[in-house]
Amino acid sequence: KGIEYVLDRLNADWSNVIAFGDAANDLQMLEHAAIGVAMGNAPQSVKDKSDFTTKHILEDGIQHALRELKII
C-alpha cells in the first residue's frame, strides 16, 4: 500500500518502480514492479518470482543491483 500511495502522489505507475524485497510478504510488490529485485538473503521462493537477484543485504546488495542495472 505504501508504494501505491507514493505512486498516486507522484502521478506515476508501477512501470516506474524498481522494488527490492527479501521475504514472502514482498512478493506482490516484486511482481507488480517493472523490475523486482530479490536480495541475496531472500528465500528461493522470492528469488524465483523476481526479475533479478542481487547480493546479500550485508554485502551492499542494493548498491550492487543498482550498478548491475545501470541505475548508478
N, C-alpha and C positions, 0 to 999 in steps of 0.2 A: 504493500500500500504506500510506503514511503516514496518509492520511485515514481509511482503513478501520480502522487501529489506534486512532486517536483516537475515531472513532465508537463502536467497541466499548467502549472505556474509559468513554465518556460515556453508554453505553446509548442512542445516538441512531442515526439512519439518514440516508441521502442526502437525504431530504426537508428536512433541516435545514441543507443545505450550499449556500453561495454560493462557487463556485470561480472563481479568476482564472488565466488562462493566456495564454501568448504564443508557444507553439511546438507542433509536431505531437505531441510527447511528452505534452502536456497534454490531448489530445482525449478520451481515455477519462474523465478526471476531469471535464472540462467537460460531457460528455454525461450522466454519472451525477448530477451536482449538480442540485438543484432549480433553481438559476439558474447558468448557465455564462456567465462574462464574459470576452470576449476583450479583451486590451489593444490599444490603437490601433496598436502596433508589430507586432502579430501578422500572419502571412501570411493572405491571403484565405481559404485553406482552413480555418484555425482560426476566423476570423470567421464563416464560413458555417455552422459547426457549433455556434455559441454562441447564447445567448438575447439577449445584449446586447453591444455593442462600446462600449468606453469610450475615453478619450483615451490618448495615448502615455504610457508609464510615466514619462517625463521631464516630462510635463505634469500630474503628480499624477492619473494615470488611476484609481487605486484610490479615492482620495478622491472624484473626480468620479462614479464609478459608485455608490459608497455614498450619495452625495447624490441622484443621479437615481433610485435605487431606494428612496429614503426610509428608508434604514437609519440615517443620521445627518442 
